[in-house]
């Protein structure tokens, strides 16, 4: 039996998807016509065997492997939504759409961005005008110091059509921030996803073709690069999102509806929000703001009153696709942790457990399969067993297969942190590095035990 619920829409700069009002949901389906979410009703746990393991859902969640490099999990009923609200090339590209916490992590050392020639932050110069209020002077100073580092990103996507009609070309657009003098630009992954051509327009009106340096789809981050004169590049200095407070003044600059370098202002409405992503994961530690964010703002900077980037504008909660005063930005400390690796390697190397599939239950994650000779197998973790037997019926002998869950491990915690959903498990694991050891708390055959697991490094994004 499925329960039908209505929820607000989360919109990305070039994307739209229905979410569960800031909560992570592993399995659900989306009805585009009625804008409804069909949420499978909870299944009560049952004791199938003497180990009292909870009865799992009908289909397993893919944690690693399955041909995707091991970095994502996919539910049995993945979230469905438009990858890009694109417009035909013949039409104006102004019909773009507005604006994936990134796992919570200790405050990163911003000097890790030593490869990025980011100038030191400075207090914007005061505006000498007796007719302006102090607030207006700050707004003007921040805009004048940062707007030249905001770029307009235009993309072209080729959609394959039927042979007799040929392919069609669609256009999209978004925003980005210059982060160094070598022409690297930070933006959202969903802004450039699937693009055959990427064009960046600077504040001087000159346009350059861009190449992708690296992407991190689970965190909705991407770095692209252009070959432009150093004098034309105005990097935006980075701030510290760990110091943010609710009520703090923020400013957003972007290109809503193609209107280049538009400034909007507001406050930090809340911190540590979570928003769902298209691949079933959840971005955490998101900044919620009330500054107006509209289609085309995706990838643009969120600034503090000193003109420093404290986040990247990413999504809004809206039923119409337009600003409703509830916007979301990825915190800059998460960006500072991810971007250097994207620049160095073009991808994010994520720790790998070797657990390839699990069943999500009310008590924890029931291990379904583990990779042969992988970290989980080496740690002694056990999955579901397939028992094959030969049976005789009259003169005939035939083979049978039965599923034995009695010896499968039920993961209930990672390093003492309770873990019930696949998203919680992966988020916790991703706070570690390949080579680190973690302690898994398990229930096996009805008894609680622990296992030490050394993380591999095969999982990647990009």
C-alpha positions in Angstrom: 0.0 0.0 0.0 1.5 3.4 -0.9 0.7 6.6 0.9 0.5 9.7 -1.3 1.9 12.9 0.2 2.3 16.4 -1.2 5.6 18.2 -0.7 7.2 21.4 -1.9 9.6 21.2 -4.9 13.3 21.7 -4.6 14.6 23.4 -7.7 18.1 23.5 -8.9 19.5 26.1 -11.3 18.9 23.8 -14.3 17.0 21.1 -12.6 13.8 20.5 -10.7 13.0 17.7 -8.3 10.4 16.9 -5.6 11.8 16.4 -2.1 10.6 15.4 1.3 10.6 18.7 3.1 14.3 18.6 4.1 14.4 14.9 5.1 16.3 12.1 3.5 14.2 9.4 1.9 15.8 6.2 0.5 12.9 4.9 -1.7 10.2 6.9 -3.4 8.7 7.6 -6.8 7.6 10.8 -8.4 4.5 11.6 -10.4 5.3 14.5 -12.7 1.7 15.3 -13.6 0.2 15.6 -10.1 3.4 16.6 -8.3 3.0 13.9 -5.7 5.4 11.7 -4.0 4.4 8.0 -3.6 6.0 6.9 -0.4 6.1 3.2 0.4 4.5 2.7 3.8 6.7 1.4 6.5 7.1 -2.4 6.8 7.2 -3.8 10.3 10.2 -5.8 11.3 9.7 -9.5 11.7 11.9 -12.3 13.1 12.6 -14.6 10.2 15.2 -16.5 12.1 16.7 -17.0 15.5 19.0 -14.0 15.1 15.9 -11.7 15.3 17.1 -9.7 12.3 14.6 -7.2 11.0 12.7 -8.1 7.9 14.2 -6.1 5.0 12.5 -4.3 2.2 11.8 -6.2 -1.0 14.8 -4.9 -3.0 18.4 -4.2 -1.9 20.1 -0.8 -2.0 23.3 -0.7 -4.0 26.1 0.8 -1.9 29.1 0.1 -4.0 29.9 -1.3 -7.4 27.2 -2.1 -9.9 29.2 -0.5 -12.6 29.3 3.1 -11.2 32.8 3.1 -9.7 31.4 2.4 -6.2 30.6 5.9 -5.2 26.8 6.0 -5.1 23.9 4.0 -4.0 20.7 3.7 -5.9 17.4 2.7 -4.5 14.9 0.4 -6.0 12.7 3.3 -6.9 15.1 6.2 -7.7 14.0 9.8 -7.6 12.9 11.0 -11.0 13.0 14.6 -12.1 14.1 16.8 -15.0 17.9 16.8 -15.3 17.7 20.1 -17.1 14.9 22.5 -17.8 16.5 23.5 -21.1 15.1 25.6 -23.9 15.5 24.9 -27.6 18.4 26.8 -29.2 16.0 28.7 -31.3 14.4 30.2 -28.2 15.8 32.5 -25.6 17.9 30.9 -22.9 16.2 33.1 -20.3 13.9 30.3 -19.3 16.4 28.6 -17.1 15.6 27.4 -13.7 16.9 28.4 -10.3 18.8 27.2 -8.0 23.5 18.5 -4.7 26.0 19.1 2.7 27.8 17.8 2.1 28.8 15.5 4.9 29.5 17.4 8.1 33.2 17.6 8.7 35.6 19.4 11.0 36.5 22.9 9.9 38.9 22.5 7.0 42.2 24.3 6.8 41.7 26.9 4.2 45.4 27.0 3.5 44.8 23.7 1.8 43.7 25.8 -1.1 47.3 26.9 -1.7 47.0 25.9 -5.3 44.3 28.5 -5.8 45.6 32.0 -6.1 42.9 33.5 -3.9 43.7 37.0 -2.7 43.3 37.7 1.1 39.9 39.0 2.1 39.7 42.7 3.0 37.0 45.0 4.3 35.3 46.7 1.3 36.2 50.3 1.1 33.6 52.7 2.6 31.3 54.6 0.3 31.5 58.3 0.9 28.0 59.5 0.3 26.0 61.3 3.0 22.7 60.2 1.4 23.4 56.5 1.9 22.6 54.5 5.0 25.3 52.3 6.6 23.6 49.2 5.3 23.5 50.6 1.8 27.2 51.5 1.9 28.0 47.9 2.9 25.9 46.5 0.0 27.5 48.8 -2.5 31.0 48.1 -1.2 30.5 44.3 -1.3 29.0 44.4 -4.8 31.8 46.5 -6.2 34.5 44.3 -4.7 33.0 40.9 -5.8 30.7 41.3 -8.8 33.6 41.2 -11.3 34.5 37.7 -10.1 31.0 36.3 -11.0 30.6 34.8 -14.4 27.7 33.8 -16.6 27.8 30.1 -17.8 26.0 29.0 -20.9 25.7 25.4 -22.0 24.5 23.4 -25.0 23.2 19.9 -24.7 22.5 17.7 -27.7 19.4 15.6 -27.2 19.3 12.6 -29.5 16.0 12.3 -31.3 14.5 9.9 -33.8 16.4 9.3 -37.0 13.9 11.1 -39.2 13.9 14.2 -37.0 17.6 14.4 -36.1 19.1 15.6 -32.9 17.9 18.7 -31.1 20.1 21.3 -29.3 19.0 22.7 -25.9 20.6 25.6 -24.0 21.0 26.1 -20.3 22.6 28.7 -18.1 23.9 29.4 -14.6 26.4 31.3 -12.6 30.0 30.7 -11.4 32.8 32.2 -9.3 36.4 32.8 -10.4 38.6 31.2 -7.8 42.1 31.8 -9.1 44.2 33.6 -11.6 44.6 30.5 -13.7 41.0 30.7 -14.9 39.4 28.1 -12.7 35.8 28.7 -12.0 33.6 27.1 -9.3 29.9 26.2 -10.1 27.3 23.6 -9.5 27.6 20.2 -11.2 24.0 20.4 -12.3 24.7 23.6 -14.2 27.2 21.8 -16.6 25.8 18.3 -16.4 25.6 16.6 -19.8 26.9 19.7 -21.6 28.6 19.3 -25.0 29.7 23.0 -25.0 30.4 25.3 -22.1 30.9 29.0 -22.6 31.9 31.5 -19.8 31.3 35.2 -20.1 33.3 37.5 -17.8 32.3 40.9 -16.5 34.0 42.6 -19.5 31.6 40.9 -21.9 34.2 38.6 -23.4 33.3 34.9 -23.7 35.6 31.9 -23.5 35.2 28.2 -24.1 35.5 26.2 -20.9 36.8 22.8 -20.1 35.8 20.6 -17.2 38.5 20.2 -14.6 36.7 18.0 -12.2 33.2 17.2 -10.8 31.7 15.9 -7.6 28.1 15.0 -8.3 27.1 13.8 -4.8 28.0 17.3 -3.5 26.8 19.1 -6.6 30.2 20.8 -7.2 32.2 21.3 -10.4 35.3 23.2 -11.4 35.8 24.4 -15.0 38.6 26.4 -16.5 39.0 29.0 -19.2 42.1 30.5 -20.9 41.7 34.2 -20.2 44.2 37.0 -19.4 45.1 37.2 -15.7 44.0 40.9 -15.8 40.5 39.8 -16.7 40.2 37.3 -13.8 39.0 38.6 -10.4 39.1 35.8 -7.9 36.6 36.0 -5.0 38.2 35.6 -1.6 37.0 32.7 0.6 35.5 33.2 4.1 34.7 30.7 6.9 31.3 29.2 7.0 31.9 27.6 10.4 31.6 31.1 11.9 28.1 31.8 10.5 25.3 32.6 12.8 21.5 32.7 12.2 20.5 36.3 11.5 23.8 37.2 9.9 23.6 39.4 6.8 24.3 37.7 3.4 24.5 38.9 -0.2 24.0 36.8 -3.3 25.3 37.6 -6.8 24.2 35.6 -9.9 22.6 35.7 -13.3 18.8 35.1 -12.7 17.0 34.8 -16.0 20.2 35.8 -17.8 20.4 39.2 -16.0 24.1 39.3 -15.4 25.6 39.9 -11.9 22.4 40.7 -10.1 22.6 41.4 -6.4 20.1 40.3 -3.8 20.4 40.5 0.0 19.0 38.7 3.0 20.0 36.9 6.2 21.1 33.4 7.2 17.7 31.8 8.1 19.0 28.6 9.4 22.1 26.4 9.5 22.9 22.7 9.1 19.9 22.0 6.8 19.8 18.9 4.6 18.5 18.6 1.1 18.0 15.4 -1.0 19.9 14.9 -4.2 18.9 13.1 -7.4 21.0 10.0 -6.7 19.2 9.3 -3.4 21.9 10.9 -1.3 21.6 13.9 1.0 23.7 17.0 1.2 24.1 18.1 4.7 25.3 21.2 6.6 23.5 23.4 4.0 23.0 27.1 4.7 19.4 28.3 4.4 18.9 31.9 3.3 16.0 34.3 2.5 17.9 36.3 -0.1 16.1 36.0 -3.5 17.4 33.1 -5.5 15.9 32.5 -9.0 16.5 30.5 -12.1 20.1 31.2 -13.2 21.5 31.8 -9.7 22.9 28.3 -9.4 26.7 28.3 -8.9 26.9 31.9 -7.9 28.5 33.1 -4.6 26.9 33.8 -1.3 28.9 36.5 0.4 29.2 38.0 3.9 29.3 41.7 4.6 33.1 41.7 4.1 32.8 40.5 0.5 34.1 37.0 1.2 32.5 33.9 -0.3 30.8 31.9 2.5 28.8 29.5 0.2 27.6 28.6 -3.3 23.9 29.2 -4.1 22.4 25.9 -5.1 18.7 25.3 -4.7 15.4 26.8 -3.6 12.2 25.2 -2.1 9.4 26.2 -4.4 6.2 24.9 -5.9 6.4 27.3 -8.8 10.1 27.4 -9.6 10.4 31.0 -8.5 11.8 32.5 -5.4 9.8 31.9 -2.2 12.3 33.2 0.3 13.7 29.7 1.1 17.1 29.3 -0.6 20.0 26.9 0.0 23.8 27.3 -0.3 26.6 24.8 0.0 29.0 26.1 2.8 32.4 27.3 1.7 34.3 25.1 4.1 32.9 22.0 2.3 34.0 23.6 -1.0 37.5 24.2 0.5 37.7 20.5 1.3 36.5 19.3 -2.1 37.9 21.7 -4.7 41.6 21.1 -4.1 41.1 17.4 -4.9 39.0 18.2 -8.0 41.9 20.4 -9.2 44.6 17.8 -8.4 42.8 14.6 -9.5 39.7 15.7 -11.4 37.6 13.6 -9.1 37.0 12.7 -5.4 38.5 9.5 -4.1 36.0 8.2 -1.6 36.7 5.5 1.0 35.2 2.0 0.1 33.8 -0.5 2.5 33.5 -3.5 0.1 29.8 -3.8 1.1 28.0 -3.8 -2.2 24.3 -4.2 -1.3 22.2 -3.9 1.8 18.6 -4.2 2.9 17.4 -1.2 4.8 15.4 -2.2 7.9 14.0 -0.4 10.9 16.9 -1.6 13.1 19.8 -1.0 10.7 21.4 -2.2 7.4 21.2 -5.9 6.7 24.2 -6.9 4.6 23.2 -8.6 1.4 26.4 -8.9 -0.6 30.1 -8.1 -0.1 32.8 -7.7 -2.7 35.1 -10.7 -2.9 38.4 -10.0 -1.2 37.2 -6.4 -0.4 37.5 -4.6 2.9 34.3 -6.0 4.3 35.1 -9.6 3.3 38.6 -9.2 4.8 37.0 -7.9 8.0 34.8 -11.1 8.2 31.4 -9.5 7.4 28.8 -11.9 6.2 26.0 -11.3 3.8 22.9 -13.3 2.8 23.6 -16.9 1.8 22.1 -18.6 -1.2 21.5 -22.3 -0.2 21.4 -24.7 -3.2 20.0 -28.2 -2.8 19.0 -31.1 -4.9 15.6 -32.5 -4.4 13.9 -35.6 -5.7 10.3 -35.8 -6.7 9.4 -39.2 -8.0 11.8 -40.2 -10.7 13.0 -36.5 -11.2 15.9 -34.7 -9.5 15.9 -30.9 -9.6 17.9 -28.1 -8.1 16.4 -25.6 -5.6 17.7 -22.3 -4.2 16.6 -20.7 -0.9 17.7 -17.5 0.7 19.2 -17.8 4.2 19.3 -14.4 6.1 20.0 -16.0 9.5 23.8 -15.5 9.2 23.7 -12.1 7.5 25.2 -9.2 9.6 23.0 -6.3 10.6 25.0 -3.1 10.8 23.6 -0.8 13.6 26.5 1.7 14.1 29.7 3.0 12.7 32.3 4.1 15.2 29.6 4.3 17.8 27.3 6.5 15.7 23.9 4.9 15.1 23.3 4.0 11.5 19.8 3.1 10.2 19.7 4.3 6.6 22.1 3.7 3.7 22.6 7.5 3.5 23.6 7.8 7.1 26.0 4.9 6.6 27.7 6.4 3.6 27.8 9.9 5.0 29.6 8.7 8.1 32.0 6.5 6.1 32.9 9.5 3.9 34.1 11.5 6.9 37.1 9.1 6.8 39.9 8.6 4.3 41.0 5.5 2.4 43.3 3.5 4.7 41.5 4.6 7.9 40.0 1.9 10.2 36.4 2.1 11.4 34.6 0.0 14.0 31.2 -1.5 12.8 28.7 -2.6 15.4 26.8 -5.6 14.2 24.1 -8.0 15.2 24.9 -11.6 14.1 22.8 -14.6 15.0 21.1 -12.5 17.6 24.3 -11.4 19.3 25.8 -7.9 19.2 29.5 -7.7 18.2 32.0 -5.4 16.6 34.3 -5.7 13.6 37.3 -3.6 12.5 37.2 -2.6 8.9 40.1 -1.0 7.0 38.7 1.3 4.3 39.8 0.9 0.7 40.1 3.7 -1.9 38.4 2.5 -5.0 35.3 4.6 -4.8 35.4 7.9 -6.7 33.2 10.6 -8.1 33.6 12.3 -11.4 
